[in-house]
Amino acid sequence: MEDWNSHPLRGEFLQVRCCAHILNLVVNDGLREMHESILKIRNAVRHVRASPGRSERFKTMIKEARILEKGTVHLDVPTRWNSTFLILESALKFQKAFKHLGERDSEYAMMAGGIPRSEDWENAKHFVKFLKIFYEVTNKVSGSTFVTSSQHFNDFCKILSTLKHWMGSLDTILSSMAKKMKSKYDKYWGNIKNTNMMIFIAVVLDPRYKLQLIKWSFEKLYEKEDAEFLTSKVKETLFRVFDSYRLFGDNYQRSSRQDPPEISTQELEAHETSFAMEFEKEMQFNESANKNEVELYLMEALEKSGVQFDILNWWKVNSTKFPILGLIARDVLAMPVSTVASESAFSTGGRVLNNYRSSLTPMTAEALICTQNWLRNSPKLVLEELIEELEKLELGMVKFLLIIFFILI
């Protein structure tokens, strides 16, 4: 990194904005819009989770409301907006139970700050719609065990399209929230002409999309002139990167090319003429090589999309056909679009680093982070099932303590 000239295109595209950080800022603007409603629902959940007795009373309300959902509500962490999304999503399933509780439990009805009203629940429904897409995208772009760079553009278009759609909604709550979030979105991603071109090159290097997805998406989201300009710029950048890798790629096997025709004795005698001719032939070969490999890749039919498609394996298999593009794909597809794990991306609080960890060398810190990531790469738990099991365990412990209490008496 110290010598930027040693990188292809002199490090022109080395800096990539952290997508998860930008999404976090956009969501925070929406959180401020719904702060009061979120606070009331959070307090309601906190009330029913405060003791085993209240939890049992709430379960009774769930049965009376004939709610078939398994599990129950759970508390959130205020500084992690993903847990706020989850608390709202789960609380909405038990809205009728909270209503019954307000009618029959005076302690809950008189709760400080007030209980959630119908307008608060409506706000929560709208906000969950918004948060769901950001929640899913943040989980995707923060992944560390799969390719994220080639999928980022799809998420980019999905969020922009959703915000534009809700801005035109007749619902004033949705429209107002969308406009505020779109304003923050535009601050970082509004001028797509200034976006790092590697984001688009990653899409082109996905054999399921290539330039077709880029062109189609630009035409859907932008004016015709802007769409044509951006599409041509992406293609031009691909050729520039290709040419740069051809010059810098030490692993590129020149043995696959045909040797230029040998220079005749007459040409050797005319030194200046032969030198110019050799240069011209070399340039013609380079131009032909560039066109053959890039154009051949773009002209081939798209691969079929599917859950089982492995883009890295595809390039591994086809790297002999596209040697230089294979080198580019190796670097571009390894590019993360987020600099943090999803747990940190969701957090609106600061990171705490103790004195010991802050004194570690960069190499040691990197080794520890990677090792921890590998060790924790286990199948995901179903949150609802886990909460249900913990509740059973908690109830069993209460009964056990009561038995011990009566025995001692």
Helices and strands as residue ranges (DSSP letters): G 4-6, G 8-11, H 19-33, H 35-48, H 52-64, H 81-93, H 95-104, H 106-109, H 118-141, H 149-167, H 172-189, G 192-194, H 198-204, H 210-221, H 224-248, G 254-256, H 265-269, H 271-299, H 311-318, H 323-332, H 342-345, H 355-358, H 362-375, H 383-408
